[in-house]
Amino acid sequence: MELCLERFTDQYDAFPRSRTAVNRRVTAAAEAADIDGRVYPDCLRATAASYHAHQGVAPVSLQALMGWSDLATAQK
C-alpha cells in the first residue's frame, strides 16, 4: 500500500488539485491497479488512517496527521 501511494504521488504530484482532477486520477490509478469496486479519495484517506492506527499511531498524532478537529474521530 505504501509503495502504491508513493508511486501515485510521484506520478501525479504536479496535477491540479481540484475535486474533479483528484477523482479522475484516483479512478485512473484504481483501474491501472485492476481494483474492483468503487475507489474514491475519502476511501484512500480512511484506509491510510486505519493503517496508521493499526501501526500504533496514537490518537492525538493521528488526529493531527489527518487534520481532524475532533479527537473522537481518531479514537474510532
mmCIF file of the C-alpha atoms, coordinates in Angstrom:
data_MODEL
# 
_entry.id   MODEL 
# 
loop_
_atom_site.group_PDB 
_atom_site.id 
_atom_site.type_symbol 
_atom_site.label_atom_id 
_atom_site.label_alt_id 
_atom_site.label_comp_id 
_atom_site.label_asym_id 
_atom_site.label_entity_id 
_atom_site.label_seq_id 
_atom_site.pdbx_PDB_ins_code 
_atom_site.Cartn_x 
_atom_site.Cartn_y 
_atom_site.Cartn_z 
_atom_site.occupancy 
_atom_site.B_iso_or_equiv 
_atom_site.pdbx_formal_charge 
_atom_site.auth_seq_id 
_atom_site.auth_comp_id 
_atom_site.auth_asym_id 
_atom_site.auth_atom_id 
_atom_site.pdbx_PDB_model_num 
ATOM 1  C CA . MET A 1 1  ? 0.000   0.000  0.000   1.00 0.00 ? 1  MET A CA 1 
ATOM 2  C CA . GLU A 1 2  ? 2.772   2.454  0.901   1.00 0.00 ? 2  GLU A CA 1 
ATOM 3  C CA . LEU A 1 3  ? 4.556   1.817  -2.388  1.00 0.00 ? 3  LEU A CA 1 
ATOM 4  C CA . CYS A 1 4  ? 1.292   2.329  -4.275  1.00 0.00 ? 4  CYS A CA 1 
ATOM 5  C CA . LEU A 1 5  ? 0.715   5.692  -2.575  1.00 0.00 ? 5  LEU A CA 1 
ATOM 6  C CA . GLU A 1 6  ? 4.321   6.752  -3.198  1.00 0.00 ? 6  GLU A CA 1 
ATOM 7  C CA . ARG A 1 7  ? 4.037   5.888  -6.889  1.00 0.00 ? 7  ARG A CA 1 
ATOM 8  C CA . PHE A 1 8  ? 0.710   7.715  -7.119  1.00 0.00 ? 8  PHE A CA 1 
ATOM 9  C CA . THR A 1 9  ? 2.138   10.907 -5.623  1.00 0.00 ? 9  THR A CA 1 
ATOM 10 C CA . ASP A 1 10 ? 5.333   10.641 -7.692  1.00 0.00 ? 10 ASP A CA 1 
ATOM 11 C CA . GLN A 1 11 ? 3.341   10.277 -10.896 1.00 0.00 ? 11 GLN A CA 1 
ATOM 12 C CA . TYR A 1 12 ? 0.582   12.783 -10.176 1.00 0.00 ? 12 TYR A CA 1 
ATOM 13 C CA . ASP A 1 13 ? 2.228   15.319 -7.860  1.00 0.00 ? 13 ASP A CA 1 
ATOM 14 C CA . ALA A 1 14 ? 2.067   18.092 -10.450 1.00 0.00 ? 14 ALA A CA 1 
ATOM 15 C CA . PHE A 1 15 ? -1.624  17.808 -11.375 1.00 0.00 ? 15 PHE A CA 1 
ATOM 16 C CA . PRO A 1 16 ? -4.204  20.426 -10.363 1.00 0.00 ? 16 PRO A CA 1 
ATOM 17 C CA . ARG A 1 17 ? -5.846  19.565 -7.074  1.00 0.00 ? 17 ARG A CA 1 
ATOM 18 C CA . SER A 1 18 ? -9.440  20.286 -7.962  1.00 0.00 ? 18 SER A CA 1 
ATOM 19 C CA . ARG A 1 19 ? -12.026 17.771 -6.776  1.00 0.00 ? 19 ARG A CA 1 
ATOM 20 C CA . THR A 1 20 ? -12.656 16.610 -10.341 1.00 0.00 ? 20 THR A CA 1 
ATOM 21 C CA . ALA A 1 21 ? -8.955  16.187 -11.091 1.00 0.00 ? 21 ALA A CA 1 
ATOM 22 C CA . VAL A 1 22 ? -8.330  14.222 -7.899  1.00 0.00 ? 22 VAL A CA 1 
ATOM 23 C CA . ASN A 1 23 ? -11.320 11.920 -8.518  1.00 0.00 ? 23 ASN A CA 1 
ATOM 24 C CA . ARG A 1 24 ? -10.242 11.331 -12.110 1.00 0.00 ? 24 ARG A CA 1 
ATOM 25 C CA . ARG A 1 25 ? -6.671  10.479 -11.053 1.00 0.00 ? 25 ARG A CA 1 
ATOM 26 C CA . VAL A 1 26 ? -7.787  8.144  -8.259  1.00 0.00 ? 26 VAL A CA 1 
ATOM 27 C CA . THR A 1 27 ? -10.126 6.355  -10.674 1.00 0.00 ? 27 THR A CA 1 
ATOM 28 C CA . ALA A 1 28 ? -7.313  6.008  -13.232 1.00 0.00 ? 28 ALA A CA 1 
ATOM 29 C CA . ALA A 1 29 ? -4.937  4.662  -10.569 1.00 0.00 ? 29 ALA A CA 1 
ATOM 30 C CA . ALA A 1 30 ? -7.550  2.140  -9.359  1.00 0.00 ? 30 ALA A CA 1 
ATOM 31 C CA . GLU A 1 31 ? -8.143  0.964  -12.927 1.00 0.00 ? 31 GLU A CA 1 
ATOM 32 C CA . ALA A 1 32 ? -4.391  0.660  -13.544 1.00 0.00 ? 32 ALA A CA 1 
ATOM 33 C CA . ALA A 1 33 ? -4.103  -1.403 -10.342 1.00 0.00 ? 33 ALA A CA 1 
ATOM 34 C CA . ASP A 1 34 ? -7.019  -3.577 -11.513 1.00 0.00 ? 34 ASP A CA 1 
ATOM 35 C CA . ILE A 1 35 ? -9.004  -2.847 -8.344  1.00 0.00 ? 35 ILE A CA 1 
ATOM 36 C CA . ASP A 1 36 ? -12.636 -3.919 -8.448  1.00 0.00 ? 36 ASP A CA 1 
ATOM 37 C CA . GLY A 1 37 ? -15.270 -1.749 -6.831  1.00 0.00 ? 37 GLY A CA 1 
ATOM 38 C CA . ARG A 1 38 ? -15.542 1.951  -6.242  1.00 0.00 ? 38 ARG A CA 1 
ATOM 39 C CA . VAL A 1 39 ? -12.391 3.738  -5.099  1.00 0.00 ? 39 VAL A CA 1 
ATOM 40 C CA . TYR A 1 40 ? -12.516 7.397  -4.167  1.00 0.00 ? 40 TYR A CA 1 
ATOM 41 C CA . PRO A 1 41 ? -10.208 9.823  -2.327  1.00 0.00 ? 41 PRO A CA 1 
ATOM 42 C CA . ASP A 1 42 ? -12.008 9.566  1.011   1.00 0.00 ? 42 ASP A CA 1 
ATOM 43 C CA . CYS A 1 43 ? -11.755 5.780  0.810   1.00 0.00 ? 43 CYS A CA 1 
ATOM 44 C CA . LEU A 1 44 ? -7.975  6.108  0.468   1.00 0.00 ? 44 LEU A CA 1 
ATOM 45 C CA . ARG A 1 45 ? -7.910  8.573  3.368   1.00 0.00 ? 45 ARG A CA 1 
ATOM 46 C CA . ALA A 1 46 ? -9.835  6.149  5.587   1.00 0.00 ? 46 ALA A CA 1 
ATOM 47 C CA . THR A 1 47 ? -7.508  3.327  4.562   1.00 0.00 ? 47 THR A CA 1 
ATOM 48 C CA . ALA A 1 48 ? -4.476  5.444  5.434   1.00 0.00 ? 48 ALA A CA 1 
ATOM 49 C CA . ALA A 1 49 ? -5.974  6.351  8.818   1.00 0.00 ? 49 ALA A CA 1 
ATOM 50 C CA . SER A 1 50 ? -6.734  2.692  9.580   1.00 0.00 ? 50 SER A CA 1 
ATOM 51 C CA . TYR A 1 51 ? -3.255  1.649  8.504   1.00 0.00 ? 51 TYR A CA 1 
ATOM 52 C CA . HIS A 1 52 ? -1.590  4.186  10.784  1.00 0.00 ? 52 HIS A CA 1 
ATOM 53 C CA . ALA A 1 53 ? -3.890  3.284  13.695  1.00 0.00 ? 53 ALA A CA 1 
ATOM 54 C CA . HIS A 1 54 ? -3.016  -0.408 13.313  1.00 0.00 ? 54 HIS A CA 1 
ATOM 55 C CA . GLN A 1 55 ? 0.664   0.541  13.269  1.00 0.00 ? 55 GLN A CA 1 
ATOM 56 C CA . GLY A 1 56 ? 0.205   2.061  16.719  1.00 0.00 ? 56 GLY A CA 1 
ATOM 57 C CA . VAL A 1 57 ? -0.003  5.769  15.935  1.00 0.00 ? 57 VAL A CA 1 
ATOM 58 C CA . ALA A 1 58 ? -1.532  7.472  18.980  1.00 0.00 ? 58 ALA A CA 1 
ATOM 59 C CA . PRO A 1 59 ? -4.989  9.049  18.517  1.00 0.00 ? 59 PRO A CA 1 
ATOM 60 C CA . VAL A 1 60 ? -3.695  12.588 19.110  1.00 0.00 ? 60 VAL A CA 1 
ATOM 61 C CA . SER A 1 61 ? -0.960  12.108 16.495  1.00 0.00 ? 61 SER A CA 1 
ATOM 62 C CA . LEU A 1 62 ? -3.456  10.535 14.102  1.00 0.00 ? 62 LEU A CA 1 
ATOM 63 C CA . GLN A 1 63 ? -5.801  13.476 14.635  1.00 0.00 ? 63 GLN A CA 1 
ATOM 64 C CA . ALA A 1 64 ? -3.008  15.903 13.711  1.00 0.00 ? 64 ALA A CA 1 
ATOM 65 C CA . LEU A 1 65 ? -1.887  13.798 10.737  1.00 0.00 ? 65 LEU A CA 1 
ATOM 66 C CA . MET A 1 66 ? -5.376  13.540 9.274   1.00 0.00 ? 66 MET A CA 1 
ATOM 67 C CA . GLY A 1 67 ? -6.414  17.098 10.143  1.00 0.00 ? 67 GLY A CA 1 
ATOM 68 C CA . TRP A 1 68 ? -9.453  16.131 12.214  1.00 0.00 ? 68 TRP A CA 1 
ATOM 69 C CA . SER A 1 69 ? -10.843 18.760 14.580  1.00 0.00 ? 69 SER A CA 1 
ATOM 70 C CA . ASP A 1 70 ? -12.439 16.197 16.909  1.00 0.00 ? 70 ASP A CA 1 
ATOM 71 C CA . LEU A 1 71 ? -10.281 13.689 18.783  1.00 0.00 ? 71 LEU A CA 1 
ATOM 72 C CA . ALA A 1 72 ? -13.222 11.270 18.893  1.00 0.00 ? 72 ALA A CA 1 
ATOM 73 C CA . THR A 1 73 ? -12.830 10.746 15.139  1.00 0.00 ? 73 THR A CA 1 
ATOM 74 C CA . ALA A 1 74 ? -9.276  9.478  15.656  1.00 0.00 ? 74 ALA A CA 1 
ATOM 75 C CA . GLN A 1 75 ? -10.312 7.305  18.580  1.00 0.00 ? 75 GLN A CA 1 
ATOM 76 C CA . LYS A 1 76 ? -12.853 5.408  16.451  1.00 0.00 ? 76 LYS A CA 1 
# 
